[in-house]
Amino acid sequence: MSRSAHPAGPRHADVLPEGHYSAPPADLNALDPKVWSETVTRNQDGVLTVGGIDVKRLAEEFGTPAYFLDESDFRARARAWRTAFGDDADVFYAGKAFLSRAVVRWLHEEGLNLDVCSGGELATALSAGMPVERIAFHGNNKSSAEIRRAVEAGVGRIVLDSFQEIVRVAHIAQELGKRQRVQIRITVGVEAHTHEFIATAHEDQKFGIPLAGGQAAEAVRRALQLDGLELIGIHSHIGSQIFDMSGFEVAAHRVVGLLKDIRDEHGVELPEIDLGGGLGIAYTSDDDPREPHEIAKALTEIVTRECDAARLTTPRISVEPGRAIVGPTAFTLYEVGTVKPLDGLRTYVSVDGGMSDNIRTALYDAEYSVALVSRSSEAEPMLCRVVGKHCESGDIVVRDAFLPGDLAPGDLIAVPATGAYCRSMASNYNHVLRPPVVAVGGGEARVIVRRETEEDLLRLDVG
């Protein structure tokens, strides 16, 4: 649905075009396993449970809104990615999706590497004991202080994003008496079929060095000449929430073409190629994501075929799933505050969170599912818009969904597939406190990121 460009945001109560939304599901109590985590089910009373604990108990103990993360599902997905790519490839979890010290420890235990893109993410990784050689440091504008800390720590690779950064990293590494392993991020001119703000490989955007015009080749030439750098490979990332592998095929063709040019001009075969992440997950029943083993097979075949054609030794492949691991493993639990029917339009269901805990709907027009989870209901479905408590007409959590017609204040509803980017992008808009992240598994629940308090909020306000 297109939105108004009015500075106040989307027009309030826009009427959806006919046929925009799907028909009501046959059973509002059913839980599609594609969008809910592995251990989610309903008990005999119709109450949703995760990790053996029902949401009424979770809400009573931890409050709402809150993110509940299915630990066994997270670990299973991490293992699936590691197993799919095997020992001849590297899987870097993209920390920007969601990062905490507990998550870092899970990744370490499951044998994954970690991609960070800020000093704060690096600090989290180091404080939780991730081996430094398994950390990659990303970012389009790393500060000198961030680079220095990364080099001093001995991170396994730094992904160079500009000509200035090539010199900056080399200079700092030489100052410290080190030779830093690096990759160069290039933009290959592939337009991923995704939202403009998360399509990252076309030329007109802030990430990477363009392949066009010889700029990437020049970046390689400079990096190879600097004593402080050990160039180990080329990095490419084409976007996020991608289901179609054709973009990766075009990107791999162009990256391998660059590797061939590097060999022909410099006599060097770079040993690594990083194809980034961006693989999509199911936010609704209409989404159809690929399994890790399918993705691994497709990417490996693409790179191998391209390298064979170019008569290159196939480099070691790296991938960076973040959303694909953590996204499906969590849901956000809300309490309904008001239910406001608008005749001829829809019913507005206001919850105790909103855009401060999930900005993606407002930012990307993201679509989500939602369910009544504190009980079952046989009531007729009603078309709803789930909205938050913020003073903003664009404060929408789920734009269009069907919920039972007897929905009432005090009911608990849950939005699945909120493990990625929701807590990471959470804010204190309207001075609302950010929710906790609670890990659930084996009949136990524990806070891994605590709820903010008013004391936390006021501590930063020095008056």
C-alpha positions as CSV (number, residue, x, y, z in Angstrom):
1,M,0.0,0.0,0.0
2,S,1.4,3.4,-0.9
3,R,1.5,6.1,1.7
4,S,1.1,9.8,1.7
5,A,4.2,12.0,1.6
6,H,2.6,14.4,4.1
7,P,5.2,15.4,6.7
8,A,3.0,14.0,9.5
9,G,3.4,10.5,8.0
10,P,0.7,8.2,6.6
11,R,-2.8,9.5,6.4
12,H,-4.8,8.3,9.3
13,A,-7.4,5.6,8.5
14,D,-6.6,5.3,4.8
15,V,-9.0,2.9,3.2
16,L,-7.3,-0.1,1.7
17,P,-7.9,-0.8,-1.9
18,E,-10.3,-3.7,-2.6
19,G,-8.6,-7.0,-2.4
20,H,-5.4,-5.7,-0.8
21,Y,-5.7,-8.0,2.2
22,S,-6.2,-11.7,2.2
23,A,-9.5,-13.4,3.2
24,P,-9.8,-14.3,6.8
25,P,-8.1,-17.5,7.8
26,A,-10.3,-20.5,8.2
27,D,-9.2,-20.9,11.9
28,L,-8.1,-17.9,13.8
29,N,-6.7,-20.2,16.5
30,A,-4.3,-22.0,14.2
31,L,-0.6,-21.2,14.4
32,D,1.3,-21.4,11.1
33,P,4.7,-23.0,12.0
34,K,6.3,-21.0,9.2
35,V,6.0,-17.8,11.2
36,W,6.2,-19.1,14.8
37,S,9.2,-20.5,16.5
38,E,9.9,-24.2,16.9
39,T,8.4,-24.8,20.4
40,V,5.3,-22.6,20.1
41,T,2.0,-24.3,20.5
42,R,-1.4,-23.9,22.3
43,N,-2.3,-25.8,25.4
44,Q,-5.6,-27.4,26.1
45,D,-7.0,-24.0,27.2
46,G,-6.0,-22.4,24.0
47,V,-3.2,-20.4,25.6
48,L,0.0,-20.0,23.6
49,T,3.1,-21.7,25.1
50,V,6.7,-21.4,24.2
51,G,9.5,-23.6,25.6
52,G,6.8,-25.3,27.8
53,I,5.6,-22.0,29.4
54,D,2.3,-20.3,28.7
55,V,2.2,-16.6,27.9
56,K,-0.1,-15.8,30.8
57,R,2.6,-16.9,33.2
58,L,5.2,-15.1,31.1
59,A,3.2,-11.8,31.1
60,E,2.6,-12.1,34.9
61,E,6.3,-12.6,35.6
62,F,8.0,-10.3,33.0
63,G,5.2,-7.9,32.0
64,T,4.3,-6.6,28.6
65,P,5.4,-5.6,26.1
66,A,8.3,-8.1,26.0
67,Y,10.2,-10.1,23.5
68,F,10.3,-13.8,24.1
69,L,13.2,-15.7,22.4
70,D,13.0,-19.4,21.9
71,E,16.5,-20.5,22.8
72,S,16.3,-24.0,21.4
73,D,15.0,-22.7,18.1
74,F,17.8,-20.1,17.9
75,R,20.4,-22.8,18.5
76,A,18.8,-25.2,16.0
77,R,18.8,-22.5,13.3
78,A,22.4,-21.6,14.0
79,R,23.4,-25.3,13.7
80,A,21.4,-25.7,10.5
81,W,23.4,-22.9,8.9
82,R,26.7,-24.2,10.2
83,T,25.9,-27.7,9.0
84,A,24.6,-26.6,5.6
85,F,27.9,-24.8,4.7
86,G,30.2,-27.3,6.4
87,D,33.9,-26.9,7.2
88,D,34.8,-25.4,3.8
89,A,32.9,-22.2,4.4
90,D,32.3,-19.6,7.1
91,V,29.0,-18.5,8.7
92,F,29.1,-15.1,10.3
93,Y,26.0,-14.2,12.3
94,A,25.1,-10.6,11.6
95,G,25.0,-9.1,15.0
96,K,23.0,-6.0,13.9
97,A,19.9,-8.3,13.7
98,F,20.0,-8.8,17.5
99,L,23.0,-9.0,19.8
100,S,23.4,-9.6,23.5
101,R,26.0,-11.4,25.5
102,A,23.9,-14.5,25.8
103,V,23.5,-14.6,22.1
104,V,27.2,-14.3,21.6
105,R,27.8,-17.3,23.9
106,W,25.2,-19.3,22.0
107,L,26.9,-18.5,18.7
108,H,30.3,-19.5,20.2
109,E,28.9,-22.8,21.5
110,E,27.3,-23.6,18.1
111,G,30.5,-22.9,16.2
112,L,29.4,-19.7,14.3
113,N,31.5,-16.6,13.7
114,L,30.2,-13.1,14.4
115,D,29.9,-10.0,12.2
116,V,29.8,-6.6,14.1
117,C,29.3,-3.1,12.7
118,S,30.0,-0.7,15.6
119,G,32.1,-0.2,18.6
120,G,29.2,-1.2,20.8
121,E,28.7,-4.5,19.0
122,L,32.4,-5.2,19.2
123,A,32.4,-4.5,22.9
124,T,29.5,-6.9,23.4
125,A,31.3,-9.6,21.5
126,L,34.5,-9.2,23.4
127,S,32.8,-9.0,26.8
128,A,31.0,-12.3,26.1
129,G,34.2,-14.1,25.1
130,M,33.8,-14.6,21.3
131,P,37.2,-15.5,20.0
132,V,38.6,-12.4,18.3
133,E,39.7,-14.3,15.2
134,R,36.1,-15.3,14.6
135,I,34.9,-11.6,14.5
136,A,34.5,-9.5,11.4
137,F,34.1,-5.8,11.7
138,H,31.8,-4.0,9.2
139,G,30.5,-0.4,8.7
140,N,30.6,2.3,6.2
141,N,32.1,5.0,8.5
142,K,34.2,3.3,11.2
143,S,35.9,5.8,13.5
144,S,39.6,5.8,14.1
145,A,38.9,4.7,17.7
146,E,36.7,1.8,16.6
147,I,39.3,0.7,14.1
148,R,42.1,0.9,16.6
149,R,40.2,-1.1,19.1
150,A,39.4,-3.8,16.5
151,V,43.0,-4.0,15.3
152,E,44.4,-4.1,18.9
153,A,41.9,-6.8,19.8
154,G,43.0,-8.8,16.7
155,V,39.7,-9.2,14.9
156,G,39.8,-11.8,12.1
157,R,38.9,-9.3,9.4
158,I,37.9,-5.8,8.8
159,V,35.6,-5.1,5.8
160,L,36.9,-1.9,4.0
161,D,34.1,0.3,2.8
162,S,35.9,3.3,1.2
163,F,39.2,4.6,-0.2
164,Q,39.7,6.6,3.0
165,E,39.2,3.6,5.1
166,I,41.8,1.6,3.2
167,V,44.4,4.2,4.3
168,R,43.0,4.6,7.7
169,V,43.1,0.9,8.6
170,A,46.5,0.5,7.1
171,H,47.9,3.4,9.0
172,I,46.5,2.3,12.3
173,A,47.7,-1.3,11.8
174,Q,51.2,-0.1,11.0
175,E,51.2,2.1,14.1
176,L,50.4,-0.9,16.1
177,G,52.9,-3.1,14.4
178,K,50.3,-5.4,12.9
179,R,49.2,-6.6,9.5
180,Q,45.4,-6.6,9.5
181,R,43.4,-9.1,7.4
182,V,40.8,-7.2,5.3
183,Q,38.2,-7.6,2.7
184,I,37.0,-4.9,0.3
185,R,33.2,-4.4,0.1
186,I,32.1,-3.7,-3.4
187,T,28.8,-2.7,-4.9
188,V,28.1,-4.8,-7.9
189,G,25.1,-3.0,-9.4
190,V,22.5,-5.7,-8.5
191,E,19.1,-4.4,-7.6
192,A,17.7,-6.8,-5.0
193,H,13.9,-7.2,-5.1
194,T,13.3,-5.6,-1.7
195,H,12.6,-2.3,-0.1
196,E,14.7,0.6,-1.3
197,F,16.2,1.2,2.1
198,I,17.4,-2.3,2.5
199,A,18.6,-2.9,-1.1
200,T,22.3,-2.3,-0.8
201,A,24.2,-3.3,-4.0
202,H,22.9,-0.7,-6.5
203,E,25.4,2.1,-7.1
204,D,23.4,5.0,-5.6
205,Q,23.8,4.2,-1.9
206,K,26.3,4.6,0.9
207,F,27.8,1.1,1.2
208,G,30.9,-0.2,-0.5
209,I,33.0,0.8,-3.5
210,P,31.4,0.6,-6.9
211,L,32.6,-2.1,-9.3
212,A,31.7,0.3,-12.2
213,G,34.2,2.7,-13.5
214,G,37.2,0.7,-12.3
215,Q,36.8,2.0,-8.7
216,A,36.8,-1.5,-7.1
217,A,39.9,-2.5,-9.1
218,E,41.7,0.7,-7.9
219,A,40.7,-0.1,-4.3
220,V,42.2,-3.6,-4.7
221,R,45.4,-2.1,-6.2
222,R,45.9,0.3,-3.2
223,A,45.1,-2.4,-0.6
224,L,47.7,-4.8,-2.1
225,Q,50.4,-2.1,-1.9
226,L,50.0,-1.2,1.8
227,D,52.1,-3.1,4.3
228,G,49.6,-2.8,7.1
229,L,46.9,-4.8,5.2
230,E,46.5,-8.4,4.1
231,L,43.8,-8.5,1.5
232,I,42.1,-11.8,1.8
233,G,38.9,-11.3,-0.3
234,I,36.0,-9.4,-1.8
235,H,32.8,-8.8,0.0
236,S,29.4,-8.2,-1.6
237,H,25.9,-7.7,0.0
238,I,22.9,-7.1,-2.2
239,G,20.1,-6.4,0.3
240,S,17.8,-7.9,2.9
241,Q,14.7,-10.0,3.1
242,I,15.5,-11.7,-0.3
243,F,13.8,-14.8,-1.5
244,D,15.0,-14.9,-5.1
245,M,18.5,-16.3,-5.7
246,S,18.9,-14.7,-9.1
247,G,20.4,-11.6,-7.6
248,F,23.1,-13.7,-5.9
249,E,23.9,-15.3,-9.2
250,V,24.5,-12.0,-10.9
251,A,26.5,-10.7,-8.0
252,A,28.7,-13.8,-7.9
253,H,29.3,-13.5,-11.6
254,R,30.6,-9.9,-11.2
255,V,32.6,-10.6,-8.1
256,V,34.3,-13.6,-9.7
257,G,35.0,-11.4,-12.8
258,L,36.8,-9.0,-10.5
259,L,38.8,-11.9,-8.9
260,K,39.9,-12.9,-12.4
261,D,41.0,-9.3,-13.2
262,I,43.0,-9.3,-9.9
263,R,44.7,-12.5,-10.8
264,D,45.5,-11.3,-14.3
265,E,46.8,-7.9,-13.3
266,H,48.5,-8.7,-9.9
267,G,49.2,-12.4,-10.1
268,V,47.2,-12.9,-6.9
269,E,44.2,-15.3,-6.4
270,L,42.3,-13.9,-3.3
271,P,41.3,-16.9,-1.1
272,E,37.8,-15.6,0.1
273,I,34.5,-14.3,-1.2
274,D,31.8,-13.1,1.2
275,L,28.3,-13.0,-0.3
276,G,26.7,-11.3,2.7
277,G,23.4,-12.2,4.0
278,G,19.9,-10.9,3.4
279,L,18.0,-14.1,3.0
280,G,14.3,-13.7,3.9
281,I,12.1,-15.2,6.5
282,A,8.4,-15.8,6.8
283,Y,6.6,-12.8,8.4
284,T,3.3,-14.0,7.1
285,S,1.9,-17.3,5.7
286,D,2.4,-15.9,2.2
287,D,6.2,-15.8,2.6
288,D,8.2,-18.9,1.4
289,P,11.8,-18.7,2.6
290,R,14.4,-21.3,1.6
291,E,16.0,-23.7,4.0
292,P,19.7,-23.2,4.8
293,H,20.8,-26.4,3.0
294,E,19.0,-25.1,-0.2
295,I,20.8,-21.8,0.1
296,A,24.2,-23.4,0.8
297,K,23.8,-25.7,-2.2
298,A,22.7,-22.9,-4.5
299,L,25.4,-20.4,-3.5
300,T,28.2,-23.0,-3.6
301,E,27.1,-24.1,-7.1
302,I,26.9,-20.6,-8.4
303,V,30.4,-19.6,-7.1
304,T,32.0,-22.9,-8.3
305,R,30.4,-22.6,-11.8
306,E,31.6,-19.0,-12.1
307,C,35.1,-19.8,-10.9
308,D,35.4,-22.8,-13.2
309,A,34.4,-20.6,-16.2
310,A,37.1,-18.1,-15.1
311,R,39.7,-20.8,-14.5
312,L,40.0,-19.7,-10.9
313,T,40.5,-21.8,-7.8
314,T,37.1,-21.7,-6.0
315,P,37.6,-19.3,-3.0
316,R,36.3,-20.0,0.5
317,I,32.7,-18.7,0.8
318,S,31.4,-16.7,3.7
319,V,27.8,-15.8,4.4
320,E,26.2,-13.6,7.0
321,P,22.7,-14.7,8.1
322,G,21.3,-12.6,10.9
323,R,17.6,-12.3,10.4
324,A,17.4,-15.8,9.0
325,I,18.7,-17.2,12.4
326,V,17.1,-14.9,15.0
327,G,14.1,-13.5,13.2
328,P,11.8,-16.5,13.5
329,T,12.9,-17.4,17.0
330,A,11.1,-14.6,18.9
331,F,7.7,-13.0,19.3
332,T,6.6,-9.8,20.9
333,L,3.8,-10.1,23.6
334,Y,1.4,-7.2,24.1
335,E,-1.6,-6.5,26.2
336,V,-4.6,-5.0,24.4
337,G,-5.6,-1.6,25.8
338,T,-8.4,-0.3,23.7
339,V,-10.5,-1.8,20.9
340,K,-12.0,1.0,18.6
341,P,-14.3,-0.1,15.8
342,L,-14.5,2.4,12.9
343,D,-17.7,1.8,10.9
344,G,-17.0,0.8,7.3
345,L,-13.2,0.7,7.8
346,R,-11.7,-1.5,10.4
347,T,-11.1,-2.0,14.1
348,Y,-8.2,-0.3,15.7
349,V,-6.6,-2.4,18.4
350,S,-4.2,-0.4,20.6
351,V,-1.5,-2.2,22.5
352,D,1.0,-1.2,25.3
353,G,4.0,-1.0,22.9
354,G,4.3,0.2,19.3
355,M,6.8,1.8,17.0
356,S,9.3,2.1,19.9
357,D,9.6,-1.7,20.0
358,N,9.0,-2.4,16.3
359,I,9.8,0.5,13.9
360,R,9.9,-1.8,10.8
361,T,6.2,-1.4,9.8
362,A,6.5,2.4,9.8
363,L,10.0,2.4,8.3
364,Y,9.7,-0.3,5.6
365,D,6.0,-1.0,5.3
366,A,6.9,-4.4,6.8
367,E,4.1,-6.9,7.1
368,Y,3.5,-9.1,10.2
369,S,1.1,-11.7,11.5
370,V,-0.7,-11.4,14.9
371,A,-2.7,-13.8,17.0
372,L,-4.9,-13.7,20.2
373,V,-2.7,-15.9,22.5
374,S,-4.2,-15.7,26.0
375,R,-7.2,-17.8,25.0
376,S,-8.9,-19.4,22.1
377,S,-12.0,-17.9,20.4
378,E,-14.7,-19.0,18.2
379,A,-15.9,-15.5,17.4
380,E,-16.2,-14.2,13.9
381,P,-13.0,-12.6,12.5
382,M,-12.8,-8.8,12.3
383,L,-10.4,-6.8,10.2
384,C,-8.0,-5.0,12.5
385,R,-5.1,-2.6,12.5
386,V,-2.8,-3.2,15.5
387,V,-1.4,0.1,16.6
388,G,0.8,1.4,19.5
389,K,0.5,4.0,22.2
390,H,2.7,6.6,20.7
391,C,1.6,10.1,19.6
392,E,2.1,9.3,15.9
393,S,-0.4,8.3,13.3
394,G,2.2,6.1,11.7
395,D,2.5,4.1,14.9
396,I,1.4,0.8,13.4
397,V,2.5,-2.7,14.4
398,V,0.4,-4.8,12.1
399,R,-1.2,-2.9,9.3
400,D,-4.0,-5.3,8.4
401,A,-4.9,-8.5,10.2
402,F,-7.9,-10.5,11.3
403,L,-8.5,-11.0,15.0
404,P,-11.5,-12.5,16.8
405,G,-14.5,-10.2,17.1
406,D,-14.7,-10.7,20.8
407,L,-11.2,-9.3,21.4
408,A,-11.3,-7.1,24.5
409,P,-9.0,-5.0,26.7
410,G,-6.7,-7.1,28.8
411,D,-6.4,-9.8,26.2
412,L,-2.8,-10.8,25.2
413,I,-1.8,-10.8,21.5
414,A,1.5,-11.7,20.0
415,V,3.4,-10.8,16.9
416,P,5.7,-13.5,15.7
417,A,9.0,-13.2,13.8
418,T,10.2,-10.2,15.7
419,G,13.6,-11.5,16.7
420,A,15.5,-9.5,14.1
421,Y,15.8,-5.7,14.2
422,C,13.0,-5.0,16.6
423,R,14.9,-4.8,19.8
424,S,18.0,-3.6,17.9
425,M,16.1,-0.7,16.5
426,A,14.0,0.0,19.6
427,S,13.8,3.6,20.8
428,N,12.6,5.7,23.7
429,Y,10.1,7.7,21.6
430,N,7.7,9.5,23.9
431,H,10.1,8.4,26.7
432,V,8.6,4.9,26.5
433,L,10.9,2.3,28.2
434,R,12.4,-0.4,26.0
435,P,11.1,-3.9,26.6
436,P,13.1,-6.8,27.9
437,V,14.3,-9.8,26.0
438,V,13.5,-13.1,27.7
439,A,15.0,-16.4,26.7
440,V,12.7,-19.4,27.1
441,G,13.5,-23.0,26.9
442,G,13.1,-26.3,28.7
443,G,10.3,-25.0,30.9
444,E,12.4,-22.1,32.2
445,A,12.6,-18.4,31.3
446,R,15.3,-15.9,32.1
447,V,15.9,-12.3,31.2
448,I,18.9,-11.8,28.9
449,V,18.3,-8.0,28.3
450,R,16.4,-6.4,31.1
451,R,13.5,-4.0,30.8
452,E,14.5,-0.3,31.0
453,T,13.4,1.6,34.1
454,E,12.6,5.2,34.6
455,E,15.8,5.4,36.6
456,D,17.7,4.3,33.4
457,L,15.9,6.9,31.4
458,L,16.6,9.8,33.9
459,R,20.2,8.7,34.6
460,L,21.1,10.0,31.1
461,D,19.4,13.3,31.6
462,V,22.0,15.4,33.4
463,G,19.7,18.4,33.6
